[in-house]
């Protein structure tokens, strides 16, 4: 019976992941995020299936669940910074304050966005330097997207002499 639970559960988990993948594709979610969420969902469902199969065999699963919970807390604490970068990456991919190819200023860095990953963002400066910025830094600092709007305003101050004719200067 445990083998049947495992085989059917794994098949159902794959079907659920395929269905959720189709939903994420229909909702135009970024491929990187949808791929990660699909793999995460499959892993969680597979753990549930394995625990159900072990329970049917007679193994006490409460201690296994407690160990998995403790391990998850330990991993979460050790990867705190990476998890904040990952969460910020999901926010950047979801809300799209900029996309690949935009010319942006993030903190004191200015350049063209060449790659957006779930952990960091790559900018290429006009000097052809590759700057890698952690996504958590991007979500906590102001971002200026110079290519978001098609028109820009440039103020140019032009001085004229005190004895010059203002009308002629304006016409020029």
C-alpha positions in Angstrom: 0.0 0.0 0.0 2.9 2.4 0.8 4.4 1.8 -2.7 1.0 2.6 -4.3 0.7 5.8 -2.2 4.2 6.7 -3.3 3.7 6.0 -7.0 0.2 7.6 -7.2 1.3 10.6 -5.0 4.3 11.2 -7.2 2.1 11.1 -10.3 -0.4 13.5 -8.7 2.4 15.8 -7.7 3.7 16.0 -11.3 0.2 16.7 -12.5 -0.3 19.4 -9.9 3.1 21.0 -10.9 2.2 20.9 -14.6 -1.2 22.5 -13.9 0.3 25.2 -11.8 3.0 25.8 -14.5 0.3 26.3 -17.1 -1.5 28.8 -14.7 1.7 30.7 -14.2 2.4 30.8 -17.9 -1.1 32.1 -18.6 -0.6 34.8 -16.0 2.6 35.9 -17.8 4.8 35.3 -14.7 8.5 35.4 -15.5 10.1 32.1 -16.5 12.7 32.2 -13.8 10.1 32.7 -11.1 7.6 30.1 -12.5 10.4 27.5 -12.9 11.6 28.0 -9.3 8.1 27.9 -7.9 7.3 24.8 -9.9 10.4 23.0 -8.5 9.6 24.2 -5.0 6.0 23.0 -5.2 7.2 19.6 -6.5 9.7 19.3 -3.7 7.1 20.1 -1.0 4.5 17.7 -2.5 7.1 15.0 -2.8 8.0 15.3 0.9 4.3 15.1 1.8 4.0 11.9 -0.4 7.0 10.3 1.2 5.7 11.1 4.7 2.4 9.6 3.8 4.0 6.4 2.5 6.3 6.1 5.5 3.3 6.6 7.8 1.5 3.7 6.0 4.5 1.5 6.6 4.3 2.3 10.3 7.1 4.8 10.7 6.4 7.6 13.2 6.5 10.7 11.0 6.0 13.2 13.8 9.7 13.1 14.7 10.6 13.3 11.0 8.5 16.4 10.6 10.0 18.0 13.7 13.5 17.3 12.3 12.6 18.7 8.9 11.1 21.8 10.6 14.3 22.3 12.7 16.5 21.9 9.6 14.3 24.4 7.7 14.8 27.0 10.5 18.6 26.4 10.5 18.9 26.7 6.8 16.7 29.8 6.8 18.8 31.5 9.4 22.0 30.6 7.7 20.7 31.9 4.3 19.0 35.0 5.7 20.8 37.4 3.4 20.4 35.2 0.3 16.7 34.7 1.1 16.2 38.5 1.3 18.0 38.9 -2.0 15.7 36.1 -3.4 12.6 37.8 -2.1 13.7 41.1 -3.6 14.4 39.4 -6.9 10.9 38.1 -7.0 9.6 41.6 -6.3 11.7 43.0 -9.1 10.6 40.4 -11.6 7.0 40.8 -10.6 6.7 44.6 -10.3 9.2 45.3 -13.1 10.6 48.7 -12.1 13.1 48.1 -14.9 13.7 45.4 -17.5 16.7 44.2 -19.4 18.0 46.9 -21.7 16.9 49.8 -19.6 19.4 52.6 -18.7 19.1 53.0 -14.9 20.7 54.6 -11.9 20.7 52.5 -8.7 22.3 54.2 -5.7 25.5 55.6 -7.2 25.7 53.2 -10.1 24.5 54.1 -13.6 24.3 51.7 -16.5 22.3 49.4 -18.8 20.6 46.4 -17.2 22.0 43.3 -18.8 20.7 40.6 -16.6 18.1 40.2 -13.8 18.4 37.1 -11.7 16.6 36.1 -8.5 19.6 37.1 -6.4 21.3 40.0 -8.1 21.1 42.4 -11.1 23.9 43.1 -13.6 24.5 46.6 -14.9 27.0 47.5 -17.7 28.4 51.0 -17.4 29.3 53.3 -20.3 33.0 52.3 -19.5 32.0 48.6 -20.1 32.3 47.6 -16.5 30.0 44.9 -15.2 28.4 45.9 -11.8 26.6 43.2 -9.8 24.1 44.6 -7.3 22.3 42.4 -4.8 18.6 42.7 -5.3 17.9 43.5 -1.6 20.0 46.7 -2.1 17.9 47.6 -5.2 14.6 47.4 -3.3 15.9 49.5 -0.4 17.4 52.3 -2.5 16.0 54.8 -5.1 16.0 53.6 -8.7 16.0 56.1 -11.6 14.9 54.5 -14.8 15.9 56.8 -17.6 14.3 54.8 -20.4 10.9 54.3 -18.7 9.4 57.4 -20.3 10.0 58.3 -24.0 10.5 62.1 -23.5 13.1 63.8 -21.4 13.5 67.4 -20.4 16.9 69.1 -20.5 17.4 72.6 -19.0 20.1 74.6 -20.7 21.0 78.0 -19.2 22.3 80.5 -21.8 23.7 83.8 -20.7 23.7 87.0 -22.7 25.5 90.3 -22.2 23.7 93.2 -20.4 23.9 95.4 -23.4 22.5 92.7 -25.8 19.0 92.9 -27.3 16.8 90.3 -25.5 14.5 89.8 -28.5 17.4 89.0 -30.9 18.9 86.6 -28.3 15.5 84.8 -28.0 15.2 84.5 -31.8 18.7 83.1 -32.1 
